[in-house]
């Protein structure tokens, strides 16, 4: 009976630290690998950076187009811009124009 008693007493002492270590390992694993872990955070940070860069490029393009539209409005029509847009859209040139083809 003394042997079984010693084994049970040793197991009781070991259960709490073992459960604590298991809980610690569980939380450490999910801190790194979980849906909201470090790896997911790094992946989302990189995606956010790419998305912000695309937003800046789109905003720059939008501003350039808005400037061109402002130049073509009837209240402040820019004749050079109108001529440039008409030639680009229709594919026409003036007989005196020199066309330089670039590859």
Protein Blocks (a to p, Z undefined) as FASTA:
>chain_A
ZZmmmmmmmmmmmmmmmmmmmmmmmmmmmmmmmmklmklmmmmmmmmmmmmmmmmmmmmm
mmmmmmmmmmmpmklccfklmmmmmmmmnopacfkbccdddZZ
